Amino acid sequence: MTLTETLSRIVGEANVLTGSDTARFDEDWMGKYHGAPVCVVRPGTTAEVSAVLRATYAAGIPVVPVGGNTGLTGAAIAPGQVQLSLERMNRIRAIQPEARIAVVEAGVVLSRLHEAVDAHGLVFPLTFGARGSAMIGGNLSTNAGGSNVLRYGNTRALTLGLEVVLPDGEVMDLMSELHKDNSGYDLKDLFIGAEGTLGVITAAVLKLSPKPRAFATAMVTLDRLDPALTLLNRLQEATGSAVEAFEYMPDHFMRRLVEVRPDLAPPLGTEAPVTIFLEVAATAPRDVTPNEAGEVPLTALLEQTLGGMAEEGLILDAAMARSEDQRRRMWAMREAAAEITRGLKPQVDNDICVPLDRVVEFLTRAAARLAEVDPSARPFVVGHLGDGNMHYTVLLDSDDPVAQDAIREAVEDVTRALGGSFSAEHGIGQAKLPSMTRRKDPVALAVMRRIKVALDPKGLMNPGKVLPSE
Ligand SMILES: Cc1cc2nc3c(=O)[nH]c(=O)nc-3n(C[C@H](O)[C@H](O)[C@H](O)COP(=O)(O)OP(=O)(O)OC[C@H]3O[C@@H](n4cnc5c(N)ncnc54)[C@H](O)[C@@H]3O)c2cc1C
């Protein structure tokens, strides 16, 4: 029997895609990585995933899991390999409002989970621009971050349990609903962020939070970035750590935004050196119930804090969202980041994280270093400033991979000197393999390799990703 015949027996012929039917899986979202798989197999149950992996394991065939294919590091591309799509495993198995959990399959699209829990007055707080396509299995496998990490943590912090199919087809049941479980090694955390190199995640138990009853949202301009951390800290103190988003958009980002998306003109223009997009949220009646003058206390608190900052000369101006429509427009400006960056080429994308009080130093030192390495290099930056994560794309004139890697290495140098990481939230995939070789602690890398061999002795799960070849 051929491979596709074997797989068709397990999942049905209609669920083994070949030829032009695999087109939407052949390229990543950025259009950087290409390669058609031999076939895309689409199991509908955990038992089918298990049977598929038993078959591929026996035959020694590499398998690459894929969710929404919105990853930004080429991690789900599978040239000449079998791609295993979770898109049919899209059931929300249960929402348990009292326990504040959702039990979901890996193929549930993030925005669908948002809608489903909203009906219960709850939120699954992970959110970012690709939420309409990215799937829970992909979010888990990349340990996705996004704009609300400073309040709720990244995907790992939002996960209680996992179901995983190991490379040989064995099913591991870690579907705990527990907030405490110290029964040995934390295997769940091993699979979160593993980018499909250790097994296939088929389901998860996720934590939910109460849905905010009020938001106070604003865009704030500054003539330099230094006072932004003061603003964040004052807001956290004033609101009891209720800041949900604190995003950095410099002038060159705003100008590009207006160029590509003239429908999203920012309320304070494009010329201020720094724009911060921020949002504070609350659930408590004392913060959300309007007073006699019709003012929402949360909004008043934000206005007061911003007013104080303006009086001290620390901010230039602020525009509050006065309606849900205005709030959504502000979010759209930030979430257009990937779309407006995609067309800028040649580029070297960096997704770095440094301690909060070193972001300004990072930006200054990186710009100086780039000028030394390549005078044509210009940073194009947007960032989750509230957690120290900068998407530090460098535009340059050269398509030469050696010149591009020199840029990446220079950014890594500065990041490392400041105690940072070369990979904050997008993962490693193929894009960051050279950085792994250069920057990951060698002992940690060796331990990762041992874990990989222990769980995937034939090296069949998403080969060539995350771990650089020796
Ligand atoms: C417009 C845009 C905005 C974005 N913004 C953010 C952001 O703010 N923060 C952020 O963190 N990311 C962001 N991303 C990146 C991306 O959306 C996330 O990495 C997302 O979590 C990927 O989910 P996916 O379902 O598309 O995964 P895919 O791209 O399909 O896969 C990603 C990785 O996970 C593996 N994988 C997928 N499903 C499984 C599974 N069930 N079991 C095992 N392995 C699996 C794949 O093999 C691959 O290694 C953005 C992307 C875009 C296009």
The ligand as an SDF file (V2000), in Angstrom:
LIG
                    3D

 53 58  0  0  0  0  0  0  0  0999 V2000
   -0.9710   39.1090   11.6770 C   0  0  0  0  0  0  0  0  0  0  0  0
   -0.2060   38.2570   12.6620 C   0  0  0  0  0  0  0  0  0  0  0  0
   -0.0340   38.7020   13.9640 C   0  0  0  0  0  0  0  0  0  0  0  0
    0.6440   37.9020   14.8940 C   0  0  0  0  0  0  0  0  0  0  0  0
    0.8050   38.3690   16.1560 N   0  0  0  0  0  0  0  0  0  0  0  0
    1.3820   37.5820   17.0890 C   0  0  0  0  0  0  0  0  0  0  0  0
    1.5320   38.0280   18.4290 C   0  0  0  0  0  0  0  0  0  0  0  0
    1.1980   39.1630   18.7780 O   0  0  0  0  0  0  0  0  0  0  0  0
    2.0740   37.1790   19.3160 N   0  0  0  0  0  0  0  0  0  0  0  0
    2.4810   35.9300   18.9690 C   0  0  0  0  0  0  0  0  0  0  0  0
    2.9450   35.1820   19.8370 O   0  0  0  0  0  0  0  0  0  0  0  0
    2.3900   35.4980   17.6980 N   0  0  0  0  0  0  0  0  0  0  0  0
    1.8520   36.2830   16.7550 C   0  0  0  0  0  0  0  0  0  0  0  0
    1.7590   35.8480   15.4570 N   0  0  0  0  0  0  0  0  0  0  0  0
    2.3270   34.5360   15.0890 C   0  0  0  0  0  0  0  0  0  0  0  0
    1.3210   33.3600   15.0690 C   0  0  0  0  0  0  0  0  0  0  0  0
    0.0090   33.7910   14.8510 O   0  0  0  0  0  0  0  0  0  0  0  0
    1.3990   32.5530   16.3600 C   0  0  0  0  0  0  0  0  0  0  0  0
    2.6730   31.9550   16.4430 O   0  0  0  0  0  0  0  0  0  0  0  0
    0.3330   31.4660   16.4850 C   0  0  0  0  0  0  0  0  0  0  0  0
    0.3530   30.9520   17.8000 O   0  0  0  0  0  0  0  0  0  0  0  0
    0.4910   30.3290   15.4880 C   0  0  0  0  0  0  0  0  0  0  0  0
   -0.6870   29.5440   15.4830 O   0  0  0  0  0  0  0  0  0  0  0  0
   -1.0550   28.6590   14.2020 P   0  0  0  0  0  0  0  0  0  0  0  0
   -2.2430   27.8370   14.5440 O   0  0  0  0  0  0  0  0  0  0  0  0
   -1.1610   29.4930   13.0130 O   0  0  0  0  0  0  0  0  0  0  0  0
    0.2330   27.7190   14.1370 O   0  0  0  0  0  0  0  0  0  0  0  0
    1.0330   27.2200   12.8420 P   0  0  0  0  0  0  0  0  0  0  0  0
    1.6620   28.3670   12.1520 O   0  0  0  0  0  0  0  0  0  0  0  0
    0.1860   26.3330   12.0390 O   0  0  0  0  0  0  0  0  0  0  0  0
    2.1690   26.3520   13.5490 O   0  0  0  0  0  0  0  0  0  0  0  0
    3.1140   26.9540   14.3820 C   0  0  0  0  0  0  0  0  0  0  0  0
    3.9870   25.8720   15.0220 C   0  0  0  0  0  0  0  0  0  0  0  0
    3.2050   25.0440   15.8840 O   0  0  0  0  0  0  0  0  0  0  0  0
    3.2440   23.6720   15.4460 C   0  0  0  0  0  0  0  0  0  0  0  0
    1.9000   23.1420   15.6730 N   0  0  0  0  0  0  0  0  0  0  0  0
    0.7250   23.6300   15.2070 C   0  0  0  0  0  0  0  0  0  0  0  0
   -0.2930   22.9180   15.7180 N   0  0  0  0  0  0  0  0  0  0  0  0
    0.2470   21.9430   16.4900 C   0  0  0  0  0  0  0  0  0  0  0  0
   -0.2810   20.8980   17.2840 C   0  0  0  0  0  0  0  0  0  0  0  0
   -1.5860   20.6920   17.3890 N   0  0  0  0  0  0  0  0  0  0  0  0
    0.5800   20.0810   17.9350 N   0  0  0  0  0  0  0  0  0  0  0  0
    1.9190   20.2590   17.8550 C   0  0  0  0  0  0  0  0  0  0  0  0
    2.4830   21.2520   17.1230 N   0  0  0  0  0  0  0  0  0  0  0  0
    1.6480   22.0780   16.4610 C   0  0  0  0  0  0  0  0  0  0  0  0
    3.6670   23.7210   13.9960 C   0  0  0  0  0  0  0  0  0  0  0  0
    4.3200   22.5410   13.6110 O   0  0  0  0  0  0  0  0  0  0  0  0
    4.6120   24.9090   14.0180 C   0  0  0  0  0  0  0  0  0  0  0  0
    5.8410   24.4840   14.5530 O   0  0  0  0  0  0  0  0  0  0  0  0
    1.1350   36.6350   14.5030 C   0  0  0  0  0  0  0  0  0  0  0  0
    0.9720   36.2040   13.1850 C   0  0  0  0  0  0  0  0  0  0  0  0
    0.3240   36.9990   12.2730 C   0  0  0  0  0  0  0  0  0  0  0  0
    0.1470   36.4760   10.8740 C   0  0  0  0  0  0  0  0  0  0  0  0
  1  2  1  0
  2  3  1  0
  2 52  2  0
  3  4  2  0
  4  5  1  0
  4 50  1  0
  5  6  2  0
  6  7  1  0
  6 13  1  0
  7  8  2  0
  7  9  1  0
  9 10  1  0
 10 11  2  0
 10 12  1  0
 12 13  2  0
 13 14  1  0
 14 15  1  0
 14 50  1  0
 15 16  1  0
 16 17  1  0
 16 18  1  0
 18 19  1  0
 18 20  1  0
 20 21  1  0
 20 22  1  0
 22 23  1  0
 23 24  1  0
 24 25  2  0
 24 26  1  0
 24 27  1  0
 27 28  1  0
 28 29  2  0
 28 30  1  0
 28 31  1  0
 31 32  1  0
 32 33  1  0
 33 34  1  0
 33 48  1  0
 34 35  1  0
 35 36  1  0
 35 46  1  0
 36 37  1  0
 36 45  1  0
 37 38  2  0
 38 39  1  0
 39 40  1  0
 39 45  2  0
 40 41  1  0
 40 42  2  0
 42 43  1  0
 43 44  2  0
 44 45  1  0
 46 47  1  0
 46 48  1  0
 48 49  1  0
 50 51  2  0
 51 52  1  0
 52 53  1  0
M  END
$$$$
